[in-house]
């Protein structure tokens, strides 16, 4: 699963690019944190609005500490959304080390041990 909305750098700052229409979704003079938050919100809203009867979504409030398997290594992060697609469940997790949020298959996510969350 790929995010539809992505942050891109512009000569004026940052903006949110809409991959579905291949064009800008926002002003292009936003700060990077503002553009990132807007892209996250738009991606969650887009995933939640899909109309397929096989698709369901669940928001995780508050976000739960998890470990995310990336390139053969488990990274600490926080899970804030689940989406069920035709090929299985995907969780949106933000990695603690980089602040990058992405969608991961359920097999790549596991609860963080209590010691890792302290």
C-alpha positions as CSV (number, residue, x, y, z in Angstrom):
1,X,0.0,0.0,0.0
2,X,1.4,3.4,-1.0
3,X,0.4,6.7,0.5
4,X,-1.5,8.9,-1.9
5,X,-0.3,12.2,-0.5
6,X,3.4,13.0,0.0
7,X,5.5,15.9,1.2
8,X,7.7,17.5,-1.5
9,X,10.2,20.3,-1.3
10,X,9.6,23.4,-3.4
11,X,11.6,26.6,-3.9
12,X,9.2,28.3,-1.5
13,X,9.2,25.6,1.3
14,X,7.2,22.4,1.3
15,X,3.9,21.2,-0.1
16,X,1.7,18.1,-0.3
17,X,1.7,16.3,-3.7
18,X,-1.4,14.2,-4.7
19,X,-0.2,11.1,-6.6
20,X,-3.7,10.2,-7.8
21,X,-4.0,13.4,-9.8
22,X,-0.3,14.1,-10.2
23,X,-0.6,17.6,-8.9
24,X,-0.3,19.8,-5.8
25,X,-2.9,19.3,-3.0
26,X,-1.7,22.3,-0.9
27,X,0.1,25.6,-1.0
28,X,3.7,25.1,-1.7
29,X,5.1,27.5,1.0
30,X,4.3,25.4,4.1
31,X,6.8,24.5,6.7
32,X,8.0,20.9,6.6
33,X,6.1,19.9,9.9
34,X,2.9,21.5,8.6
35,X,3.1,19.8,5.2
36,X,3.9,16.4,6.9
37,X,0.9,16.7,9.3
38,X,-1.4,17.6,6.3
39,X,-0.1,14.7,4.3
40,X,-0.7,12.3,7.2
41,X,-4.2,13.6,7.8
42,X,-5.0,13.3,4.1
43,X,-3.6,9.8,3.8
44,X,-5.7,8.6,6.8
45,X,-8.8,10.3,5.5
46,X,-8.3,8.7,2.0
47,X,-7.8,5.2,3.5
48,X,-10.9,5.6,5.7
49,X,-13.1,6.7,2.8
50,X,-12.4,3.8,0.5
51,X,-15.7,2.3,-0.3
52,X,-14.8,-1.4,-1.0
53,X,-16.9,-3.7,1.2
54,X,-13.7,-5.7,2.0
55,X,-12.0,-2.6,3.4
56,X,-12.4,-1.5,7.0
57,X,-10.2,0.8,9.1
58,X,-9.6,1.4,12.7
59,X,-8.0,4.3,14.4
60,X,-5.7,3.5,17.3
61,X,-6.2,6.1,20.1
62,X,-3.9,6.7,21.7
63,X,-1.2,5.4,19.4
64,X,0.4,2.2,20.6
65,X,4.1,1.5,20.9
66,X,5.2,-1.1,18.4
67,X,8.2,-2.6,16.7
68,X,8.3,-2.3,12.9
69,X,10.3,-4.7,10.7
70,X,12.3,-2.7,8.2
71,X,15.1,-4.2,6.1
72,X,15.5,-7.2,8.5
73,X,15.7,-5.0,11.7
74,X,13.0,-4.2,14.3
75,X,12.6,-0.4,14.9
76,X,10.6,1.2,17.7
77,X,7.6,3.2,16.6
78,X,4.0,4.1,17.3
79,X,0.9,2.6,15.5
80,X,-2.0,4.9,15.0
81,X,-4.2,3.3,12.3
82,X,-5.2,-0.1,10.9
83,X,-6.7,-0.6,7.4
84,X,-7.9,-3.9,6.0
85,X,-7.3,-4.4,2.3
86,X,-8.1,-7.3,0.1
87,X,-4.6,-8.8,0.7
88,X,-4.7,-8.3,4.5
89,X,-4.2,-5.8,7.3
90,X,-1.8,-2.8,7.2
91,X,-0.9,-0.6,10.1
92,X,0.3,3.0,9.8
93,X,3.3,3.4,12.1
94,X,5.6,6.4,12.7
95,X,9.2,5.3,13.4
96,X,10.6,6.9,16.5
97,X,14.2,7.3,15.0
98,X,13.1,9.3,11.9
99,X,9.6,10.4,12.5
100,X,8.7,8.9,9.1
101,X,5.1,7.4,8.9
102,X,4.3,4.7,6.5
103,X,2.0,1.7,6.0
104,X,3.3,-1.8,6.9
105,X,1.8,-5.2,6.6
106,X,0.6,-6.7,9.9
107,X,3.4,-9.3,9.8
108,X,5.9,-6.5,10.0
109,X,4.4,-5.1,13.2
110,X,4.5,-6.4,16.7
111,X,3.7,-4.9,20.2
112,X,6.7,-3.3,21.8
113,X,8.0,-4.9,24.9
114,X,7.4,-2.9,28.1
115,X,11.1,-2.3,28.6
116,X,11.3,-0.7,25.1
117,X,8.5,1.8,25.8
118,X,10.0,3.1,29.1
